[in-house]
Amino acid sequence: MNALLDLVVEKHGGLERWKGLSSVSARVTFGGPFWEFKGHADFANTVTVEASVQEEYVRQVDEVTGRTVVYDKKAERVTVAAADGGTVAELDNPRSTFGGFTPETPWDLAQIAYFRSYATWHYLLEPYLFTWAGAEVEEVEPRIENGETWRVLSVTFPDSVDAHNATQRYYYDSALLLRRMDYQPEVNGRPPVAHYIRKYETFDGIAVPTVRHVLSRNEDMTPDLSWIPITLEVGDVSFR
């Protein structure tokens, strides 16, 4: 592996530990105006998440309504079910349905469920995902932000992994903790995003980002701090 990636993975539990895991669960609260803007204000909520560690599969259950969202990459299907188990939305090959979309395009229920599913799965499994077959990783020029120097990994994901876009950047501080991610989500018309990690906690010996702020990114690479489109708070994490 890349030398920086070796250090980062070791800081986040170690490669052998990750290879021996089968699943991760967490309680995740989503906030921010993005969900309402896309036509689904009720997706600013708290869910219990169960995710596979060795394949792209994630299940989310709304703590209030009991609504369940499942995304299975192998089947290329996202399903939304009511508390009684009845299917209320489903979509095959969901990624293909976003063609021509812009940041202003509203999403249907299955599309927003897909977006939140693959994104949440990524956030719970990084940086282990960077070691998967087909992932291309290189250390690029460091970034100085607020007087700190952050080392940067550029990660290109294989087609077998759904990500915001193919190549994303990850910024690590001197303690090898993730401070920022840069990407341009294809499903939303590729707007530039600066995604910040505000807090870390350790669960089962693995360092986990627990507070995330997803911001717009200016042309000069600085974040737009005037508003926070999406927030995530993660807790009760358990690895098995």
C-alpha positions in Angstrom: 0.0 0.0 0.0 0.9 3.7 -0.2 3.1 4.7 2.8 0.6 7.3 4.1 -2.3 5.0 3.6 -0.4 2.4 5.7 -0.2 4.9 8.6 -3.8 6.0 8.2 -5.2 2.5 8.2 -3.1 1.6 11.2 -4.4 4.6 13.1 -8.0 3.6 12.3 -7.8 0.0 13.6 -5.3 -1.7 11.3 -5.8 -3.7 8.1 -5.9 -7.1 9.7 -8.6 -6.0 12.1 -10.7 -4.6 9.3 -10.3 -7.8 7.2 -11.7 -9.8 10.1 -14.8 -7.7 10.5 -18.2 -8.5 9.0 -20.4 -5.6 10.0 -20.6 -2.2 11.6 -23.7 -0.7 13.3 -24.2 2.9 14.3 -26.8 5.5 15.3 -26.7 8.4 12.8 -28.5 11.7 12.9 -28.8 13.7 9.7 -29.5 17.4 9.6 -29.2 20.5 7.4 -31.5 22.1 4.8 -30.3 19.8 1.9 -32.9 17.1 2.6 -35.9 19.6 2.4 -34.4 21.3 -0.6 -34.4 17.9 -2.4 -38.0 17.4 -1.5 -37.7 15.0 1.5 -37.5 17.0 4.8 -38.2 13.8 6.7 -34.7 12.5 5.8 -33.4 14.9 8.4 -33.8 12.3 11.0 -32.1 9.7 13.2 -31.6 6.1 11.9 -30.0 2.9 13.1 -27.5 1.7 10.5 -26.3 -1.8 9.8 -23.6 -2.0 7.2 -21.5 -4.8 5.7 -17.8 -4.3 6.0 -16.8 -6.6 3.1 -19.4 -5.6 0.5 -21.5 -2.5 -0.3 -24.6 -3.3 1.6 -26.4 -1.0 4.1 -29.7 -1.0 6.0 -31.1 2.1 7.7 -34.1 2.1 10.0 -35.8 5.3 11.0 -36.1 5.5 14.8 -39.5 7.4 14.7 -41.4 6.0 11.7 -39.8 2.5 11.4 -39.2 3.2 7.7 -36.4 0.9 6.4 -34.0 1.7 3.5 -31.8 -1.0 2.1 -29.1 -0.6 -0.6 -27.5 -3.6 -2.1 -24.8 -2.9 -4.6 -24.5 -6.5 -5.7 -28.2 -6.5 -6.7 -28.0 -2.8 -7.9 -31.2 -2.1 -6.0 -32.4 0.3 -3.4 -35.6 -0.4 -1.5 -37.7 1.7 0.9 -40.2 -0.1 3.1 -42.8 1.2 5.6 -42.8 0.0 9.2 -45.2 -2.8 8.3 -42.8 -4.1 5.8 -44.7 -3.0 2.7 -42.5 -1.6 -0.1 -43.2 2.1 -0.8 -40.3 2.7 -3.3 -37.7 0.7 -5.1 -35.2 1.4 -7.8 -32.9 -0.9 -9.9 -29.6 0.5 -11.1 -30.2 3.7 -9.2 -27.0 5.5 -10.3 -28.2 5.5 -13.9 -31.3 7.5 -13.0 -29.4 10.7 -12.2 -28.2 11.6 -15.7 -28.5 15.3 -16.6 -29.4 16.2 -13.0 -28.3 19.6 -11.5 -28.0 20.7 -7.9 -31.6 22.1 -8.3 -33.1 18.9 -9.5 -35.5 17.3 -7.0 -35.1 13.6 -6.2 -37.7 10.9 -5.7 -37.9 8.8 -2.6 -35.7 6.0 -3.9 -33.1 8.4 -5.2 -32.6 10.2 -2.0 -32.6 6.9 -0.2 -29.8 5.7 -2.5 -27.7 8.8 -2.0 -27.8 8.6 1.7 -27.2 4.9 1.7 -24.0 4.8 -0.3 -22.7 7.9 1.4 -23.3 6.6 4.9 -21.7 3.2 4.0 -18.6 5.0 2.8 -18.3 7.2 5.9 -18.4 4.2 8.2 -15.8 2.1 6.2 -13.2 4.7 5.3 -10.2 4.4 5.2 -10.5 0.6 4.9 -12.2 1.0 1.5 -9.0 2.6 0.2 -7.3 -0.8 0.5 -9.9 -2.7 -1.6 -8.9 -4.3 -4.9 -9.0 -1.8 -7.8 -8.7 1.3 -5.6 -5.8 3.6 -6.7 -4.2 5.6 -4.0 -1.5 8.2 -4.1 -0.2 10.9 -1.8 -0.4 14.4 -3.4 0.7 17.8 -2.4 -0.1 18.8 1.2 -2.6 21.5 2.1 -2.1 24.3 4.6 -5.3 25.3 6.3 -5.7 27.5 9.4 -2.0 27.2 10.0 -2.0 23.4 9.9 -0.4 21.2 7.3 -2.5 18.3 6.2 -1.2 15.3 4.2 -3.5 14.4 1.3 -4.5 11.1 -0.2 -6.1 11.0 -3.7 -8.3 7.9 -3.9 -9.8 6.6 -7.2 -12.4 4.0 -6.6 -13.2 1.1 -8.9 -16.5 0.8 -10.7 -17.5 -1.9 -8.3 -17.8 0.7 -5.5 -20.4 3.5 -5.6 -18.9 6.8 -4.4 -19.8 10.4 -4.8 -17.4 10.5 -7.7 -14.5 8.4 -9.0 -11.6 10.3 -7.5 -11.8 12.0 -4.1 -9.3 13.7 -1.8 -8.8 13.0 1.9 -6.8 15.4 4.2 -5.1 14.0 7.3 -3.6 16.0 10.2 -0.4 15.3 12.1 -2.2 12.7 14.3 -3.3 10.9 11.1 -7.0 11.8 11.7 -9.2 12.8 8.8 -10.0 16.5 8.8 -11.5 17.1 5.3 -12.8 15.4 2.2 -13.2 16.9 -1.3 -15.5 15.5 -3.9 -18.1 16.4 -6.6 -21.2 14.2 -6.2 -22.2 13.0 -9.7 -25.8 12.4 -8.6 -26.2 16.1 -7.8 -24.7 17.7 -10.9 -21.1 17.6 -9.6 -21.0 20.7 -7.3 -17.7 21.1 -5.5 -17.9 20.0 -1.9 -15.6 20.4 1.1 -16.7 17.9 3.8 -15.2 18.5 7.3 -14.7 16.2 10.2 -15.4 18.1 13.4 -15.0 15.4 16.0 -13.6 11.8 16.5 -14.4 9.1 19.0 -13.0 5.6 19.5 -15.3 2.6 19.4 -14.0 -1.0 19.9 -10.5 0.3 19.4 -11.3 2.0 16.1 -11.2 5.8 15.6 -14.4 7.0 14.0 -15.4 10.5 12.8 -18.6 11.4 14.7 -19.4 14.9 13.6 -19.4 15.9 10.0 -20.3 19.2 8.2 -20.8 19.0 4.5 -20.1 22.4 2.9 -19.9 24.0 -0.6 -16.4 24.5 -1.9 -15.3 27.8 -3.5 -13.1 28.0 -6.6 -10.1 28.8 -4.5 -10.6 25.5 -2.6 -11.8 27.3 0.5 -15.1 26.2 2.2 -18.2 28.3 2.0 -18.9 28.8 5.8 -22.1 30.8 5.3 -24.3 27.7 5.6 -24.1 24.0 6.3 -26.2 22.0 3.8 -25.7 18.6 5.5 -24.7 17.6 9.0 -24.1 14.1 10.4 -23.7 13.0 14.0 -22.6 9.4 14.6 -22.8 7.4 17.8 -23.3 4.0 19.4 -20.8 2.5 16.9 -20.2 -1.3 17.1 -17.9 -3.4 15.0 -18.4 -7.2 14.6 
